[in-house]
Amino acid sequence: MKDHEDREIDFGRTVADYEQFRPGFPDSFFEQLLGRGWIAPDQRVLDLGTGTGSLALGFAERGLHAIGLDIAPELLAAASETAASRGLSASFVEGSAEATGLSRHSFDVVSAGQCWWWFDSDGAMAEASRVLVPGGRLMIASFSYLPLPGTAAGRTEDLILEHNPGWPKAGWRGVHPEHVEALDLGGFTGVESFSYVVDIPFTHEAWRGRIRTCNGVGSALKPDQVERFDSSLAQLLADEFPGTLSVAHRVFATSGVAGQLPPA
C-alpha cells in the first residue's frame, strides 16, 4: 500500500513502537461488545489486519477462539510472542483481508480494528461474508486519538503536517459512517453502531512512541526524517505540555449480521 506521495507504507518498520507504546482497545470496549451480544465466549473469531494483536488478544482473554491475520510478518511475530507470554490461545497467520485463504463458514465473528480503510472494502466485505457462518457477525471498529485544536494531539498533527505536507488522515475525529454504508451495501442486516470517548494518559516518551506508529510518520517517512520529527515533537511537548498528557480517544464500532450465502 502507498501513501499520498506514492511512498510505500510499511507498518513492520514500527513494530517495536507498536508493541510498546500504541494503546490497544480499552477493557470498556470489550465490555460493550459482551453486553450488546456482539461477542460471546467459545465463539470462533477472525481478526483482520490484526497488527500486534490488540483485538485478537482481547478476545482470547474473554474466552473466544481467536485467529489474527495480517500482511506484516513482523507484527504477527510480536503478537504471537505476546500471546505466549500471557498464556493466551490466540494464533496468528499471514494473509490479506481480501483473500484470507481460510475455510468458508468457519467463523462466528470477523473483526477489523483500526484498519478497514487500508482494505479494498468490497473485497474484504465479500471475504468476511464467505468465512462467516450464516448469522455470524462482522464488526469494524476504530480507536482514534482526537486532534482537537490546542490539545497535545492537535498540536502534534500540526507538526506532522510540517514534516509530511498533505497527509490525508490529519484531522480525523474517529467517526466512520462509511463503515455503516459498507455493511449495508455488503448485505449485512441489523447494522448498528456505538461510540464513546475515553481519556488515555501518556508520558512524553509514550506519546512520541505512539506517534511514531502513525501512518503519517514512522511507516511513511525515511528513518532520518522520523528522527527529525521526533526531536521536534519532544521539544514541542516540553515547551507547551509539561507533565503527563491526557489524550482523548474515540471508540467507534459498527456491526452487522451475515445472511445465508448461495452454495459454492
N, C-alpha and C positions, 0 to 999 in steps of 0.2 A: 504494500500500500504506500501511497505517496501523499505529501502534504501540498499546500497551495503553491509552493515554489518548486514542485516536482522533485522534492527530496524524499528519499526512502525513509519511511517511519519504521524504526526498529526498536521495539519495546524490550528486546533482550539486552540492549545496552544499559538499561536502567534497572536490571533485576535486583541488584543489591539495595538500591534505594526503595524499590517497590516493597521488598521484603521487610525492611527495617522501618520505613517512615510513612508508607501510604496506609491510612486507616481503612480497615475493612468496614463492611456494613455493620452498624451497631446492633447490640443484642435486641434493642427495641424493635428493629426491623423484623427479625425472625419471630418475635412475639406477635407482631402484627400478622405475619403470614400464618402462624399456627391458629391464632384467634379467628381469622377470616376463613379458615379451612382451605387455604391455598396449598399448604403442605401438611403432611402427617407422617409420623414415624412409620418405618418399614417401606415407605414408597421408594421407587427407583427414580433417581433424578439425574439428568444430564445437564451440566453447566457449560454453556457455550462461552468461548472467549474467557476462560476461567482465570487466565493470568497466574498469579501466585496462589489462587485457590480460595479467595475470600468467601465466596458463596458456597462452594463445594464443601469446604471445611466446616462452615457454619451449619450446613445441612447434616453432615455426618455427626456433628456434636449432638444433634437433635434426633438421632436415630434413623435417618434416611440412608439409603444406599446410594452414594454419590460417585459419579464419574465426572471429572473435569476435562474439558477439551480445549486445546489452544494450538495456534500455529507456531508458537515460540517455545522451543525446547528448553531454553534457559529458565523461563518462568515455570514450566512444568516440573523441572528438576527441583526448583525451590519449593514448589507446592508439595511435592512428594516428600521432601525432607521434613517439612513442617508437619505433614500428616503423620509420618513415622514418629517424630519427636513427641507428638501429642497423643499417640496411640489411637489414631482415628483410622477407619477402614476406607476412606476415600481413595480412589485410584485416578490416575491422570494419563491421558492419551493425546498424541499429536494428531491434529486434523483440523479441517475448516468447518465453520458453521454451515456452509452451503453444501458440503459433501462430507458428512461425518464418517461414512464407512460402517456405521453401526446398524444393527438389525431393525427392520420395520416393526412397529408396535412393541418396542422394548422398554419404554419409559412411561412412568406415570406423570412426571413433571419434566419440562425443559425450561431452563432458566438462562438469562443473559444479563449479567450485571455490569453496567458501566462500559458497554462495548457495542451495542446494537448498531450505532452509527458507523462502525467500521465494516459492517457486513453489507453484502448485497441483500437488501431487505426481502425482496421477493424470493430469492434463492434460499435464504435462511428460514423464511416462513414456511416454504414448501418442505424443507428438510425437517423442520420441527414437527410439522403435521405428519410426515412419514414415520418418524421414530416414536411418536406418541401413541399410546393406546387410545382407542375411541373413548372420549370423555376425559382424556388427560388434559393437563393444563400447561399452557405456555405463559411464562412470566418474564417481563422485561423490566429491569429496574436500573435506577441510577442513584448515585450518592455523590453529590457535587458541592464543592465549596461555592459560596455566594460572593461574587466580587462586587460588593456594594461600594458605592463611592466613598472614599475617605477611610475605608477599613484596610486592614493589612492585606486582605485578599484583593481588594480593588487596586490598591497601590502596587501590589505585586504584578497584576496584569498590565498596569500601565508600563511597568518596567519590561515585561515580556515583549510588549509591542515595540519598545525601543530597540530590542535586540532581534526581534523576529517580526518585522512590519507586515501587516496584512494577515497575521494569524487569524484564521476564520472562526475559531472557537472562543475567542475573547467575549466576555460579557454574558455567558450562559447563566441562566437563572434556575436551571435544573428542572424545568417543566417541559414535558415531551408529548404534546398532543399527537405528534407523528407516530408514536408507538400505538396509541389508540386506533388511529387510522389504519396502520399496518395490520393489526389484529382483526379489525372489521373487514378489511379487504381480503385478508387471508382466510376468511370463512370461519373464524372463531366466534363463539357465542358467549353471552353473559359477560361481555367485556366490561371491566371495571377498573378503577384506579384509586390510589390514595397517595397523600403527600403530607409531609410534616418537616419541620426544621429542628435541628439539634445543634448545639454548640460543641465543638471539639477543641480541647486545649492542645497547644503546640508550644514547645520551646522554639527559640530561633533556629537551632540546628535541625530540629524535626521538620519545621515548616520549609526550610531550604531543601531538605531531602525530599519532602513531599512534592515540592515544585519542580525539582529535577526530574521527577517521573512524569511531569506534564507533557502532553504530546506536542506542545509548542516549544519545549526546552530540550530535555535530555534525549528524547527519541528522535529529534529532528536536527538539532544543531550539532556542529562538529565539537569534539571534546574541548578544544581551546575556546570556542565560543561559549560553551556551557560554563567553563571555568570563569570567564569574564563576567557572565551574567550572574553567577552565584556570588562572586565577590561584590558586585553592585547590590545584589539583594541583601547581603549581610550588612552592608553599610546603611541601606535604606531602613532596615528593621532597627538597627542600633540607634539611628537618628530619630525615627518617627514613632516607633512602637517598642520602647524598652519594656522588659519583663515578659512574662508568659502571655502568649496570644490566646484569644478565644475566637475561633473562626466558625461562623455559621455555615452549616451544610444542609442541603435539602435532600431528603429521601423522596423519590418519586417511583411508583411501581404501578404497572398495568398488567392485567392478566385476562385470559380468555380460555374457553373450553373447546377442545377439538371435537369435530364431528366424526362420523364414520367415513373412512376413505373407500373408494371403489376397489375391487380386487386388483392385485398387482398383475 
